[in-house]
Amino acid sequence: MKIAIIGGGPAGMMAAFTAAQSREEVVLCEKNNKLGRKLYITGKGRCNLTNDITPEEFLKNVISNPKFLYSAINRYTPQETMLFFENHGCTLKTERGGRVFPLSDHSSDVIRTFEKALANSKVNIKYDCKVKDLKQAKDGFLIECDNNYEFFSDCVIIACGGMSYPVTGSTGDGYSLAQKLGHTIIKPRPALVPIMVKEDVSSLQGLSLKNVSLTAKNGNKTISSLFGEMLFTDNGYLKNDDGEEVWGDRIRFKLKDKDFTVEDNVRITFEVDDDEEPEKDDPNGQSGENVEIEITDKPKEPK
């Protein structure tokens, strides 16, 4: 049996490795000239590859519909993920909050671990191979790539990711391929989006705050809250310590049946623990306590 995997991100690489363990012929099609383009930049280039917590704890931190992941996380736990990397030569470390990173702090080591596992499993990797068409045949699928390469496969796994970072290859190809096969596609919505502010906070660029309590309120009602680290950028984005935008649509998920808008009078406040000094590229930087920020839906033009 031949199994085709479309997409060479972490999901596609793990799917290819797993399929190859059954001694099936596996072909992995990747549109870029290397695997794991987006994985390379995650966690400020460090790659927070999992959290060393129980499946129960994991599901408690899923913002919306945790039942959807119940089977997957119990069949392949975070500890099994860690064991996979350790067994293939990638030494790991666990930091605050159970976050797991490669000991080297280099995401490239995570990608090399995947490449090693795939090579040892004899997975056939096709680089610069963007799948432009996927047709269902009588006994399988015909896969056509834009480099004039085409082949027949008994099974297909679409692992193209979303459409969040087009420069890395995440352009939503998987949605159109799945739709061609008759699947219904729910309109994608951003899961991690920046929080823009009306106030001019450009002077805080580079300010990194530790032990921050970030709270969203609608009037006097607390909608959601988080605790961790926060970074200001030049145009007012609030980001966490992994370089990802904080919250965004999480607030909407907490509201369940309604989207939050500026008119809903949502306010973000953050408090900084006095025991922790802020980090800043500029030593003359300042910290804040009980600071209130007003959300805006009008993004500022980048400088």
Secondary structure, DSSP 8 states (H G I E B T S, - for coil): -EEEEE--SHHHHHHHHHHHTTT-EEEEE-SSSSS-TTGGGGGGGT---EE-S-HHHHHHT-SS-GGGGHHHHHHS-HHHHHHHHHHTT--EEEEGGGEEEETT--HHHHHHHHHHHHHHTT-EEESS--EEEEEE-SSSEEEEETTS-EEEESEEEE----SS-GGGT-SSHHHHHHHHTT--------SS----BSS--GGGTT-EEEEEEEEEEETTEEEEEEEEEEEE-TT--EE-TTS-B-STTHHHHHTTTS---GGGTEEEEEEE-TTS--B-SSTT----SSEEEEB-SS-----
